[in-house]
Amino acid sequence: MRRKFNYSRLYYLNNRHDTTDSVQEIEFDLQKSLDELCYQTELAECTWDYAFRFCQGIKKIFSKGIDPKKLQEHKLFTLKLLNLGEDLLECSPAHSDLYFLGGFIELKVIDEWKNASFYEFIIEVLKHIKKKVGFFSEQIKQKIVVRIQSYNPKVYRMYFHVYSNSS
């Protein structure tokens, strides 16, 4: 039986600065947490669930006081983080709110990935999408398309050139 990781141990260890062992324990537990987070997202049954699990996990880790810079050391986590927007674009129905959430993440992830509020916002959008409540207006969708066209032409050509032509 697999052991479920306890995030509270991270908080406890992060607040102990009396020995070098505690620093090693923090790093080990953080690595295990990120491994578990990456594993759990791979078990997701749909794109929505994948994004929700990933953002919930990051939010939990940030809530334990972990320095975001330490997260960059985990290569699989970093890869999943940087590809989250494009994964949503690739696997979501075109022109859906989940699709445009992927575009939004693609625009913001480089600047905002260290902010817990970024993941809280994504989680809220995902909850609206789950309830089938339209979140992005046509104006916001168009702004996302225009910004992606100027900031990331490769992603624009792959996913949005059809949207601009059909609008």
GIPERA-V975038 format. One record per backbone hydrogen bond with DSSP energy under -1.0 kcal/mol. CO is the residue of the C=O (numbers start at 1). NH is the residue of the N-H. E is the energy in kcal/mol with one decimal. If there is no record, write none. Layout:
CO/NH/E
CO/NH/E
//
This chain:
6/9/-1.1
7/11/-1.2
8/12/-2.2
9/13/-2.7
10/14/-2.6
11/15/-1.4
13/16/-1.1
20/24/-2.0
21/25/-2.8
22/26/-2.6
23/27/-2.3
24/28/-2.4
25/29/-3.1
26/30/-2.8
27/31/-2.3
28/32/-2.4
29/33/-2.5
30/34/-2.7
31/35/-2.5
32/36/-2.6
33/37/-2.6
34/38/-2.6
35/39/-2.4
36/40/-3.0
37/41/-2.1
38/42/-1.4
41/44/-1.2
46/50/-2.3
47/51/-2.4
48/52/-2.6
49/53/-2.9
50/54/-2.1
51/55/-2.5
52/56/-2.6
53/57/-2.3
54/58/-2.1
55/59/-2.4
56/60/-2.3
57/61/-2.3
58/62/-2.8
59/63/-2.1
61/66/-1.2
62/65/-1.8
67/70/-1.6
71/74/-1.6
74/78/-2.4
75/79/-2.4
76/80/-2.6
77/81/-2.8
78/82/-2.6
79/83/-1.5
83/87/-2.8
84/88/-2.1
85/89/-2.1
86/90/-2.6
87/91/-2.0
88/92/-1.4
93/96/-1.8
96/100/-2.1
97/101/-2.3
98/102/-1.8
99/103/-1.5
100/104/-2.6
101/105/-2.9
102/106/-2.4
103/107/-1.7
104/108/-2.0
105/109/-2.8
108/112/-2.8
109/113/-1.4
112/115/-2.2
115/118/-1.0
116/120/-2.1
117/121/-2.3
118/122/-2.0
119/123/-2.6
120/124/-2.2
121/125/-2.5
122/126/-2.7
123/127/-2.2
124/128/-2.1
125/129/-2.5
126/130/-2.4
127/131/-1.6
128/133/-2.7
129/132/-1.6
137/141/-2.5
138/142/-2.3
139/143/-2.1
140/144/-2.4
141/145/-2.2
142/146/-2.5
143/147/-2.6
144/148/-2.5
145/149/-2.3
146/150/-1.7
147/151/-2.9
148/152/-2.6
152/156/-2.2
153/157/-2.8
154/158/-1.9
155/159/-2.5
156/160/-2.1
156/161/-1.6
160/164/-2.2
161/165/-1.4
162/166/-1.7
163/167/-1.4
//
